[in-house]
Amino acid sequence: MLAFVLPEIWQTQILVRVHFAPTMELKSNQVKRLGKRLDDESVLNRQRVRTQQEYETIYGITPENAGDNIDLIFKRVIQARANPLSKKEYDAIIDTVNPESIIKMDSREEALNELIGTDQIAQKIANEFLRQVVDVFEIRPEWRPDLEVALDTHVIQALVKTGAIQLDDPDRSANDIVNMNPKSNPYKRISYTAIQDSFRDTAAEFDFNPIVFDELWVEHRHFISDDFLQEESVFYDLLENRYRSE
């Protein structure tokens, strides 16, 4: 039997690549600690209340009249992108998507797939629209238990800084940590589905809906990322030392 030996220089290169390969891991037990903390501190609906107050104060939209304002809600959500589009691109989305038809679909999953099948709409925008329509304005309330959290930088960074996502490189961006495509099964990044499943499992244990984990957005946006207010976070004692303000 012939033995095949790699040239010495190849062996060195392979060993170096393996040694320095970035690693990351989703810690389900830590996600459960976050869920327990939200439950213990009774901070389960700040995001819902905050969004309701903003719509009512600025746009005059309430749960009672939201059904007549679906188009405005949709326009506002797609304009809140991290990377703004041109007016032509926005107009193309408006011409393509009928938000009233979306919320009349048979299931939340069907509505999500229809939205992310549209050019320029990914999971963040799709999930945020469904959160606002279902959780905030109580349209199709039967979908609430099935809502998924919009994974954006604030949510991912909250998971990273509390140790729920373990990284060897703290400078990685959110898109380099999580594959945001709900239909993918990545091997180099944490999958969208793995995070949503962890939220779902924890929510079932503490008897609340998975969308409650949108409170991670509130915690990171208003507390954890602010050096002066970080100690006010309900997760402060769970933060990894390298992310604590000095």
N, C-alpha and C positions, 0 to 999 in steps of 0.2 A: 504494500500500500504506500503510495507516494505522499509525503508530507509537504504541505505548502507553507512556506515561511515568508511573511511580509518583509520587505526591505526595512532595515533598522530605522531609516528616516520616517517611513510611513508609520511604523509602530509608535514612534515618538509623537507624531502629529495626532494620531488617534487618541493616545493617552491624554494629551494636553486638552483636546476637545472634550473628552468625557469628563475630565477633572473640572473644567470650567463651565460645563453645561449648566445654564440657569435652572433652578428648581423652584417649584411652588406647590402648595398643597392647601386644599380647603379642609379646615378643621371643624367637622360637624359638631363636636362637643362644645367648641367655643361659640358656634352659632347658637347652640342651646343656651349657653350662659347669657348671650345677648338677649335672646327671647325672654328668658326668665327675668332679666333685669328690667326690660320694658314692662313686663307684667307686674313685677313687684313695685315698680315706681308709678304704675297706672298711667303711663304715657303711650296710649294706644291709638289716639285719634287726633293728635296735634296737627298732623299734616292735613287731615280732612277739614278740620275747623279752620286752619290757616287759609286753605284754598277757598272754602266757602265764604269767608269774610272778605277776601280779596275780590272775588267775583261780585259779591253783593255791593261792596263799597264802590268799586270802580265801574262795573258794568251793569249793575242793577239786576244781576241774575241770581235767582234763588232756586232751591229744589222745586218750588212750586211752578216756576215759569221756565225752568231749564229746557224742558221738552220743546219749547218754541225757539230756543236759541242754540240748537246743536251746531249749526253752521259756524256761529261766532266762536263757540268753544273750540271747535276743530281748528279754525283759523288761528286762534290764539296759541294753541298747542304747537302747531307746526311752525309758528313764528318764534318759538322759544328755543329753537335749535342752538347748540353750541357753535355751530358753523353756519351762519346765515346764508340763505340762498338768494339768488337774484329774483326780481319781481317776476320775470318770465318763468323761472322755475317754480315759484310759489303758485303762479296762475295755472301752471300745468298740473300741479297736484290738486288744486281746487276743481279744475275741469275733469279730473280723472276720478276723484273719490266723492261718493255721495255718503256723507257721514250718517244720515238718517237711515239709509239702507244698511249700513254697517251694524247699527245697533238693533236692527230687526232680524239679524241672522239667527240661526238656530242655537248657536253656542258661542261662548266667549272665545274658544279656540278658533272657531271658524272666522270670527270677526278679526282676531289677531292675524291669522294667516292672510286674510284679504288685505289688511292694511300693509303688512310687511311685504306683500307681493307688489306693492306700488313703488315705482322709482322714487328715491329720495326719502322713503319712510322705512326706518329700521325699528328694532325692538323698543328702543327708548321712547320714540314718539308714539308708537302704536300702544304700548303699555300705559303711557301717561294719559293718552286720550281716553282709554278704557277706564283707567282709575278715576278720572274726573267725572266721566259720565255715570259710571256705576257706583263708585264709592262716595263721591262728593255729592252728586245730584240724585242718587238713588233711582236712576233709570236702569231698568233691567237688574234690579237688586238681587235676583236669583243667581247672577253671575259673580257676585262679590266673593264667595268662597274660592272661586277659580282664578281670581285676578292674580297676575304676576307682577313683581316689582320691576319698575324700569331701572335697568342697571346703567347708571351713569358714573361719572368720576366720584361724586360725593359718596354714593353707596359703596362703591368698590374700595375707596380709600378708608371708609369707616371700617370695613371688614379687614383691611390690611392693618390698620393702626391698632385695632383691638386684638390682633393675632388670629382672627378667624380665617384669614388667608396668610399663610406663611410664605415669605419671599426670601431669596438670598440676595436680591438686588432691590433695595428700597426705592430706587429711582425709576422703576418701570412704570409706564403709563397704564391707565385702566385698560386700554385696548390691547396692551401687551400682556396683560394678566388674564383677561377673560375673553374667550371667543364669544362675541355678542350675537352670533347667529343661532337662534333657537333650534335649528335643524342640524347643526353640525355636531360632530363627535371628535373634538380635537385631542391631540396627544401632547402638544407642547404648551397648551394653555388650559386653564380651568374652563369647563364648559358652562354655558348659560344654564343648561338643564340641571347640572349638579347643584348650582347655587339655588335655583328655584326649588328643587327637591328638598334641599336642606331647610329652606324657609318653610316649606310645606310640612315637613316632618315635625319641626319645632312648633309651628303654630298648632298642629293637631295635639301635641303634648300639653300645651298650655291653654288650649281651648280658645284661640282667637284666629282670625283669618290671616292668611299669609301676607296680605297687603299691608298689615301692620308693620312689616319690616321696612316700609317706606320711611319709617321714623329714623332709619339710619341716615337718610338724606338730611333730615332736620338736625340730627346730632352733629354730623360733620360740617354741614353748611354754616350752622350758627354757633357751634361750640368748639368742636375738636380742631377745626382749622384756624381758629382765632386764638392767638397766644394769650390774650387778655381774658377770654371767657372759657378757656379749655377746662378749667377746674369745675365749671358749672355743669359739665356734661354728666349724664347719668352713667356713662361708661368710663369716667375718668380713671378709676382705679383698675380698669381692665386694659388701659392703653399700655402698649409696649414702651419700655423706657426710652428707646431711641426716638419716639414720636412725641414725647412729653415736652412741653415748653419749659425752658429753664428760667 
